[in-house]
Amino acid sequence: MDDLAALKARVQALEDRAAILDTLHDYGHALDYGNVEKLVNCFTDDAVRETWRPDGTVNRWEGVDGTREFATTHSHAPDKYHKHLVLNSVVELQGDTADVVSYMFRFDANDGEKSFVWGMGRYLDRMRRDPDGCWRIMRRVTYIEDQWPGRSRPATGLVTAESTSSKG
């Protein structure tokens, strides 16, 4: 019976990791193509999201209203084509929660020119399996580690322009 329990636990861990990665991928697709409801569904109702930039600016959004505000004000196709990519995710499961660290890149189309890397960095996510069984992001800190000067910034959520000396 112990072998069966161990096998069930291993299968559950594999399913959880796949579901977590699905949520991370859904976020990029929803953001890039303006699917507001799908993007909101990637986050818990009490989610907190922050973006930290090399120049010290921090943007913050909280809860469903903050997530919706971010989603509705962010650029997306067909007005602006870009791709948010999540790579090399490291998932640490703890039952119904998980800590996930991922690399992120954003590539942008350039009117009549070659596409370019807008920026790169990391997502530090705390995720939770909600009662409906879906894995959602409850806390996301995005560290933009490199961003070309003069590139677009969120239209909302500016909190501070102080130094970001406590990167995680």
Accessible surface in RSA format (square Angstrom, percent):
REM  Atomic radii and reference values for relative SASA: ProtOr
REM  Chains: A
REM  Algorithm: Lee & Richards
REM  Probe-radius: 1.40
REM  Slices: 20
REM RES _ NUM      All-atoms   Total-Side   Main-Chain    Non-polar    All polar
REM                ABS   REL    ABS   REL    ABS   REL    ABS   REL    ABS   REL
RES MET A   1   188.41  97.6 141.07  93.4  47.34 112.7 130.90 111.3  57.52  76.2
RES ASP A   2   123.32  86.4 116.70 116.2   6.62  15.7  36.20  85.2  87.12  86.9
RES ASP A   3   125.47  87.9 118.47 117.9   7.01  16.6  37.46  88.2  88.01  87.8
RES LEU A   4    81.67  45.5  77.05  55.1   4.62  11.6  80.14  56.3   1.53   4.1
RES ALA A   5    60.33  55.5  50.67  78.2   9.66  22.0  55.39  78.0   4.94  13.1
RES ALA A   6    51.85  47.7  43.34  66.9   8.51  19.4  50.98  71.8   0.87   2.3
RES LEU A   7    86.13  48.0  85.93  61.5   0.20   0.5  85.93  60.3   0.20   0.5
RES LYS A   8   130.81  63.8 123.68  75.9   7.13  17.0  76.17  68.6  54.64  58.2
RES ALA A   9    63.52  58.4  50.05  77.2  13.47  30.6  57.98  81.7   5.54  14.7
RES ARG A  10   159.67  67.0 155.70  79.4   3.97   9.4  58.99  80.6 100.68  61.0
RES VAL A  11    65.85  43.3  65.85  59.6   0.00   0.0  65.85  57.2   0.00   0.0
RES GLN A  12    78.93  44.1  77.89  56.9   1.04   2.5  34.10  72.6  44.83  34.0
RES ALA A  13    33.81  31.1  31.44  48.5   2.37   5.4  33.51  47.2   0.30   0.8
RES LEU A  14   120.88  67.3 116.27  83.2   4.61  11.6 116.45  81.8   4.43  11.9
RES GLU A  15   101.78  58.4  93.74  70.9   8.05  19.2  39.68  76.8  62.10  50.7
RES ASP A  16     8.10   5.7   7.89   7.9   0.22   0.5   0.22   0.5   7.89   7.9
RES ARG A  17    93.11  39.1  93.11  47.5   0.00   0.0  29.67  40.5  63.44  38.4
RES ALA A  18    55.01  50.6  47.87  73.9   7.14  16.2  53.60  75.5   1.41   3.7
RES ALA A  19    35.65  32.8  30.44  47.0   5.21  11.9  33.45  47.1   2.20   5.8
RES ILE A  20     0.00   0.0   0.00   0.0   0.00   0.0   0.00   0.0   0.00   0.0
RES LEU A  21    59.44  33.1  59.44  42.5   0.00   0.0  59.44  41.7   0.00   0.0
RES ASP A  22    83.78  58.7  82.52  82.1   1.26   3.0  19.42  45.7  64.36  64.2
RES THR A  23    13.93   9.9  12.50  12.7   1.43   3.4   2.98   4.0  10.95  16.6
RES LEU A  24     3.05   1.7   0.20   0.1   2.85   7.2   0.20   0.1   2.85   7.7
RES HIS A  25    84.62  46.2  80.56  56.0   4.06  10.4  55.63  57.3  28.99  33.7
RES ASP A  26    49.80  34.9  49.80  49.6   0.00   0.0   0.40   1.0  49.40  49.3
RES TYR A  27     3.30   1.5   3.30   1.9   0.00   0.0   2.14   1.6   1.15   1.4
RES GLY A  28     5.75   7.1   0.00   N/A   5.75   7.1   5.75  15.8   0.00   0.0
RES HIS A  29   121.98  66.7 117.10  81.4   4.87  12.5  72.63  74.9  49.35  57.4
RES ALA A  30     2.48   2.3   0.00   0.0   2.48   5.6   1.35   1.9   1.13   3.0
RES LEU A  31     4.85   2.7   2.15   1.5   2.70   6.8   3.58   2.5   1.27   3.4
RES ASP A  32     4.85   3.4   4.34   4.3   0.51   1.2   0.48   1.1   4.37   4.4
RES TYR A  33   111.13  51.9  92.25  52.5  18.89  49.1  73.30  55.1  37.83  46.6
RES GLY A  34    23.24  28.7   0.00   N/A  23.24  28.7   3.24   8.9  20.00  44.8
RES ASN A  35    70.07  48.3  62.31  60.2   7.76  18.7  19.18  46.2  50.90  49.2
RES VAL A  36    33.61  22.1  29.58  26.8   4.03   9.7  30.44  26.5   3.17   8.6
RES GLU A  37   108.35  62.2 103.10  78.0   5.25  12.5  65.22 126.2  43.13  35.2
RES LYS A  38    84.78  41.4  77.87  47.8   6.90  16.4  37.92  34.1  46.86  49.9
RES LEU A  39     1.20   0.7   1.20   0.9   0.00   0.0   1.20   0.8   0.00   0.0
RES VAL A  40    19.21  12.6  17.15  15.5   2.06   5.0  17.15  14.9   2.06   5.6
RES ASN A  41    80.99  55.9  73.54  71.1   7.46  18.0  19.05  45.8  61.94  59.9
RES CYS A  42     5.44   4.1   3.44   3.8   2.01   4.7   1.99   5.1   3.45   3.7
RES PHE A  43     5.53   2.8   1.01   0.6   4.52  11.7   1.01   0.6   4.52  12.9
RES THR A  44     1.78   1.3   0.00   0.0   1.78   4.2   0.44   0.6   1.34   2.0
RES ASP A  45   111.18  77.9 100.64 100.2  10.55  24.9  29.96  70.5  81.22  81.0
RES ASP A  46    93.32  65.4  74.22  73.9  19.10  45.2  45.13 106.2  48.19  48.1
RES ALA A  47     2.15   2.0   0.81   1.2   1.34   3.1   0.81   1.1   1.34   3.6
RES VAL A  48    27.95  18.4  27.82  25.2   0.14   0.3  27.90  24.2   0.05   0.1
RES ARG A  49    10.68   4.5  10.68   5.4   0.00   0.0   2.27   3.1   8.41   5.1
RES GLU A  50    14.43   8.3  14.43  10.9   0.00   0.0   0.00   0.0  14.43  11.8
RES THR A  51     7.40   5.3   7.40   7.5   0.00   0.0   4.22   5.7   3.18   4.8
RES TRP A  52    44.79  18.0  44.73  21.7   0.06   0.1  44.73  23.9   0.06   0.1
RES ARG A  53     6.94   2.9   6.92   3.5   0.02   0.0   0.55   0.8   6.39   3.9
RES PRO A  54    72.52  52.8  41.86  38.2  30.65 111.4  45.23  37.3  27.28 169.6
RES ASP A  55    83.74  58.7  49.39  49.2  34.35  81.2  48.55 114.3  35.19  35.1
RES GLY A  56     2.95   3.6   0.00   N/A   2.95   3.6   2.88   7.9   0.07   0.2
RES THR A  57    21.80  15.5  21.80  22.1   0.00   0.0  21.71  29.2   0.09   0.1
RES VAL A  58     6.60   4.3   6.60   6.0   0.00   0.0   6.60   5.7   0.00   0.0
RES ASN A  59     6.82   4.7   6.82   6.6   0.00   0.0   0.00   0.0   6.82   6.6
RES ARG A  60    77.84  32.7  67.12  34.2  10.72  25.5  18.92  25.9  58.92  35.7
RES TRP A  61     6.82   2.7   1.47   0.7   5.35  12.6   5.56   3.0   1.25   2.0
RES GLU A  62    99.35  57.0  85.91  65.0  13.45  32.0  25.70  49.7  73.65  60.1
RES GLY A  63    16.78  20.7   0.00   N/A  16.78  20.7  15.59  42.8   1.19   2.7
RES VAL A  64    50.03  32.9  45.75  41.4   4.28  10.3  46.67  40.6   3.35   9.1
RES ASP A  65   120.37  84.3 112.95 112.4   7.42  17.5  38.22  89.9  82.15  81.9
RES GLY A  66     9.19  11.3   0.00   N/A   9.19  11.3   8.24  22.6   0.95   2.1
RES THR A  67     4.30   3.1   4.03   4.1   0.28   0.7   1.31   1.8   2.99   4.5
RES ARG A  68    83.23  34.9  83.23  42.4   0.00   0.0  43.40  59.3  39.83  24.1
RES GLU A  69    77.07  44.2  71.67  54.2   5.39  12.8  23.57  45.6  53.50  43.7
RES PHE A  70     8.37   4.2   8.24   5.1   0.13   0.3   8.24   5.0   0.13   0.4
RES ALA A  71     6.04   5.6   1.65   2.6   4.39  10.0   1.78   2.5   4.27  11.3
RES THR A  72    78.74  56.0  50.11  50.8  28.63  68.2  43.04  57.8  35.70  54.0
RES THR A  73    61.05  43.4  34.78  35.3  26.28  62.6  38.10  51.2  22.96  34.7
RES HIS A  74    29.30  16.0  18.76  13.0  10.54  27.0  14.79  15.2  14.52  16.9
RES SER A  75    40.11  33.9  24.38  32.5  15.73  36.2  32.79  69.8   7.32  10.3
RES HIS A  76    56.87  31.1  55.57  38.6   1.31   3.3  28.85  29.7  28.02  32.6
RES ALA A  77     8.10   7.4   3.72   5.7   4.38  10.0   3.79   5.3   4.31  11.4
RES PRO A  78   103.68  75.6  88.58  80.7  15.10  54.9  88.74  73.3  14.94  92.8
RES ASP A  79   132.08  92.5  94.71  94.3  37.36  88.4  32.83  77.3  99.25  99.0
RES LYS A  80    67.65  33.0  63.09  38.7   4.55  10.8  36.50  32.9  31.14  33.2
RES TYR A  81   103.49  48.3  99.69  56.7   3.80   9.9  69.99  52.6  33.50  41.3
RES HIS A  82     2.32   1.3   0.00   0.0   2.32   5.9   1.85   1.9   0.47   0.5
RES LYS A  83    79.27  38.7  79.27  48.6   0.00   0.0  72.28  65.1   6.99   7.4
RES HIS A  84    24.37  13.3  13.01   9.0  11.36  29.1   5.65   5.8  18.72  21.8
RES LEU A  85    71.78  40.0  68.72  49.2   3.06   7.7  71.68  50.3   0.10   0.3
RES VAL A  86    22.46  14.8   8.46   7.7  13.99  33.7   8.46   7.4  13.99  38.0
RES LEU A  87    78.78  43.9  74.32  53.2   4.45  11.2  78.78  55.3   0.00   0.0
RES ASN A  88   106.04  73.1  78.73  76.1  27.31  65.8  27.72  66.7  78.32  75.7
RES SER A  89    34.86  29.5   5.79   7.7  29.07  67.0   3.10   6.6  31.76  44.5
RES VAL A  90    92.08  60.6  87.67  79.4   4.41  10.6  90.98  79.1   1.10   3.0
RES VAL A  91    14.90   9.8   5.20   4.7   9.69  23.4   5.20   4.5   9.69  26.3
RES GLU A  92   102.99  59.1  99.01  74.9   3.98   9.5  30.15  58.3  72.84  59.5
RES LEU A  93    43.99  24.5  17.53  12.5  26.46  66.5  17.54  12.3  26.44  71.2
RES GLN A  94    79.59  44.5  59.36  43.4  20.23  48.2  58.88 125.3  20.71  15.7
RES GLY A  95    55.89  68.9   0.00   N/A  55.89  68.9  42.35 116.2  13.54  30.3
RES ASP A  96    80.77  56.6  75.24  74.9   5.53  13.1  18.76  44.2  62.01  61.8
RES THR A  97    31.50  22.4  31.50  31.9   0.00   0.0  26.94  36.2   4.56   6.9
RES ALA A  98     0.00   0.0   0.00   0.0   0.00   0.0   0.00   0.0   0.00   0.0
RES ASP A  99    53.81  37.7  52.55  52.3   1.26   3.0  20.95  49.3  32.86  32.8
RES VAL A 100     1.27   0.8   0.00   0.0   1.27   3.1   0.04   0.0   1.23   3.3
RES VAL A 101    55.29  36.4  54.78  49.6   0.52   1.2  54.78  47.6   0.52   1.4
RES SER A 102     0.61   0.5   0.02   0.0   0.59   1.4   0.60   1.3   0.01   0.0
RES TYR A 103   105.23  49.1 105.23  59.9   0.00   0.0  57.27  43.0  47.97  59.1
RES MET A 104     4.86   2.5   4.79   3.2   0.07   0.2   4.79   4.1   0.07   0.1
RES PHE A 105    52.98  26.5  52.98  32.8   0.00   0.0  52.98  32.1   0.00   0.0
RES ARG A 106     7.33   3.1   7.33   3.7   0.00   0.0   0.17   0.2   7.16   4.3
RES PHE A 107    74.20  37.1  72.64  45.0   1.56   4.1  72.81  44.1   1.38   4.0
RES ASP A 108     1.62   1.1   0.52   0.5   1.10   2.6   1.10   2.6   0.52   0.5
RES ALA A 109    50.71  46.6  38.07  58.8  12.64  28.7  38.54  54.3  12.17  32.3
RES ASN A 110    62.16  42.9  54.56  52.7   7.60  18.3   1.81   4.4  60.35  58.3
RES ASP A 111   144.98 101.6 121.23 120.7  23.75  56.2  44.01 103.6 100.97 100.7
RES GLY A 112    90.17 111.2   0.00   N/A  90.17 111.2  45.87 125.9  44.30  99.2
RES GLU A 113   124.13  71.3 100.07  75.7  24.05  57.3  24.40  47.2  99.73  81.4
RES LYS A 114   185.43  90.5 171.42 105.2  14.01  33.4 121.09 109.0  64.34  68.5
RES SER A 115    78.01  65.9  53.00  70.7  25.01  57.6  26.31  56.0  51.69  72.4
RES PHE A 116    28.72  14.4  21.23  13.2   7.49  19.5  28.72  17.4   0.00   0.0
RES VAL A 117    52.67  34.7  50.85  46.0   1.82   4.4  50.85  44.2   1.82   4.9
RES TRP A 118    10.94   4.4  10.94   5.3   0.00   0.0  10.94   5.8   0.00   0.0
RES GLY A 119     2.12   2.6   0.00   N/A   2.12   2.6   2.12   5.8   0.00   0.0
RES MET A 120    72.86  37.7  72.86  48.2   0.00   0.0  52.31  44.5  20.55  27.2
RES GLY A 121     4.60   5.7   0.00   N/A   4.60   5.7   0.54   1.5   4.06   9.1
RES ARG A 122    60.51  25.4  60.51  30.8   0.00   0.0  12.51  17.1  47.99  29.1
RES TYR A 123     5.89   2.8   5.85   3.3   0.04   0.1   4.33   3.3   1.56   1.9
RES LEU A 124    40.80  22.7  37.35  26.7   3.46   8.7  38.03  26.7   2.78   7.5
RES ASP A 125     6.13   4.3   0.08   0.1   6.05  14.3   1.82   4.3   4.31   4.3
RES ARG A 126    78.80  33.1  77.80  39.7   1.00   2.4  25.14  34.4  53.66  32.5
RES MET A 127     0.00   0.0   0.00   0.0   0.00   0.0   0.00   0.0   0.00   0.0
RES ARG A 128    67.25  28.2  67.25  34.3   0.00   0.0  28.63  39.1  38.62  23.4
RES ARG A 129    57.74  24.2  47.24  24.1  10.50  25.0  23.62  32.3  34.12  20.7
RES ASP A 130    18.52  13.0  15.93  15.9   2.59   6.1   4.93  11.6  13.59  13.6
RES PRO A 131   147.25 107.3 103.54  94.4  43.72 158.9 117.09  96.7  30.17 187.5
RES ASP A 132    95.02  66.6  55.50  55.2  39.52  93.5  49.78 117.2  45.24  45.1
RES GLY A 133    42.48  52.4   0.00   N/A  42.48  52.4  26.09  71.6  16.39  36.7
RES CYS A 134    55.73  42.2  49.86  55.6   5.86  13.8  12.44  31.5  43.28  46.7
RES TRP A 135     5.80   2.3   1.64   0.8   4.16   9.8   0.99   0.5   4.81   7.8
RES ARG A 136    26.28  11.0  26.28  13.4   0.00   0.0   5.74   7.8  20.55  12.5
RES ILE A 137     0.00   0.0   0.00   0.0   0.00   0.0   0.00   0.0   0.00   0.0
RES MET A 138    51.68  26.8  47.65  31.5   4.02   9.6  47.65  40.5   4.02   5.3
RES ARG A 139    91.30  38.3  91.21  46.5   0.09   0.2  42.86  58.6  48.44  29.4
RES ARG A 140     0.64   0.3   0.64   0.3   0.00   0.0   0.00   0.0   0.64   0.4
RES VAL A 141    14.06   9.3  14.06  12.7   0.00   0.0  14.06  12.2   0.00   0.0
RES THR A 142     4.21   3.0   4.21   4.3   0.00   0.0   4.21   5.7   0.00   0.0
RES TYR A 143    13.70   6.4  13.70   7.8   0.00   0.0   0.78   0.6  12.93  15.9
RES ILE A 144     4.78   2.7   4.69   3.5   0.09   0.2   4.69   3.4   0.09   0.3
RES GLU A 145    76.84  44.1  53.02  40.1  23.82  56.7  17.79  34.4  59.05  48.2
RES ASP A 146    72.59  50.9  71.25  70.9   1.35   3.2  10.64  25.0  61.95  61.8
RES GLN A 147    25.29  14.1   8.25   6.0  17.04  40.6   5.53  11.8  19.76  15.0
RES TRP A 148   109.85  44.1 108.52  52.5   1.32   3.1  91.22  48.6  18.63  30.2
RES PRO A 149   128.62  93.7 103.36  94.2  25.25  91.8 114.70  94.7  13.92  86.5
RES GLY A 150    84.68 104.4   0.00   N/A  84.68 104.4  42.27 116.0  42.42  95.0
RES ARG A 151    69.58  29.2  60.27  30.7   9.31  22.2   8.27  11.3  61.32  37.2
RES SER A 152    57.67  48.7  40.20  53.7  17.47  40.2  48.27 102.8   9.40  13.2
RES ARG A 153   114.34  48.0  87.02  44.4  27.32  65.0  50.02  68.4  64.32  39.0
RES PRO A 154    33.18  24.2   9.98   9.1  23.20  84.3  18.40  15.2  14.78  91.9
RES ALA A 155    80.80  74.3  38.80  59.9  42.00  95.5  49.88  70.2  30.92  81.9
RES THR A 156    29.48  21.0  20.73  21.0   8.75  20.9  29.09  39.1   0.39   0.6
RES GLY A 157    21.07  26.0   0.00   N/A  21.07  26.0  12.17  33.4   8.90  19.9
RES LEU A 158   122.69  68.3  92.31  66.0  30.38  76.4  92.31  64.8  30.38  81.8
RES VAL A 159    87.13  57.3  53.89  48.8  33.23  80.1  58.45  50.8  28.67  77.8
RES THR A 160    39.60  28.2  31.32  31.7   8.28  19.7  36.19  48.6   3.41   5.2
RES ALA A 161    73.99  68.0  49.42  76.3  24.57  55.9  50.17  70.7  23.82  63.1
RES GLU A 162   129.71  74.5 122.81  92.9   6.90  16.4  45.17  87.4  84.54  69.0
RES SER A 163    95.96  81.1  65.32  87.2  30.64  70.6  49.82 106.1  46.14  64.6
RES THR A 164    17.61  12.5   7.78   7.9   9.83  23.4   0.75   1.0  16.86  25.5
RES SER A 165   109.07  92.2  68.42  91.3  40.64  93.6  46.61  99.3  62.45  87.5
RES SER A 166    82.31  69.6  61.52  82.1  20.79  47.9  51.52 109.7  30.79  43.1
RES LYS A 167    92.86  45.3  63.97  39.3  28.89  68.8  41.93  37.7  50.92  54.2
RES GLY A 168    55.01  67.8   0.00   N/A  55.01  67.8  52.00 142.7   3.01   6.7
END  Absolute sums over single chains surface
CHAIN  1 A     9286.0       7522.1       1763.9       5239.9       4046.1
END  Absolute sums over all chains
TOTAL          9286.0       7522.1       1763.9       5239.9       4046.1
